[in-house]
Amino acid sequence: MKRAILAAALALCLPGAFAQSGMQGMEMKGGDMDSMHKKQESKRAPAHQASGVVTRVDPGTDKVTIRHEPVPSLNWPAMTMAFKAGDKKMLQKLKPGAKIDFDFEQQGKDYVITHVR
């Protein structure tokens, strides 16, 4: 009975030990960890598109508040909300009252404007 328990315990532990030891010194084919992370970043969620009117620009927080129309890709109704600017230079071009079309994506907890037309 003890041998059966010992054999079962070894069978559960050994594959993990072999897997860990097999990864030491292993080289990544096709690049390094940095290139792998860049590939993952490029596979972000697709950008969403919306139209709206700028109601406030706050360079101190890098945010712009927009009263936007519904966003079908997110099933959002029309609303007013703050978006983070993907580029600080973008804030210089936006003024309250401006009608814009814009692309945005979710990055963590923030919705970030990636392009303005």
NORJO-V787927 format. One line per field, one symbol per residue. phi: phi as a letter, one per 30 degrees, with the letter a starting at -180 (. if undefined). psi: psi as a letter, one per 40 degrees, with the letter a starting at -180 (. if undefined). burial: 1 if it has 16 or more other ideal C-beta (glycine too) atoms within 10 Angstrom, else 0. A space follows every 50 residues. Layout:
phi = ???
psi = ???
burial = ???
This chain:
phi = .dddddddddddddedddddddddidcddikcddddddddddcddddcca babdcabbddchbbcbccdecedchcddacaccdddbddddddcbejdcb cbcbbdbidcccdcabb
psi = ddddddddddddddddddddddehehihheaadddddddddefiiiiiii iahhdihgddefihhhhiiigddefiiiihihiihdhdddddehihehhi hiiiihgbeihhhdih.
burial = 00000000000000000000000000000000000000000000000101 01011010000111110100100000000000111100011001000001 01111000001111010
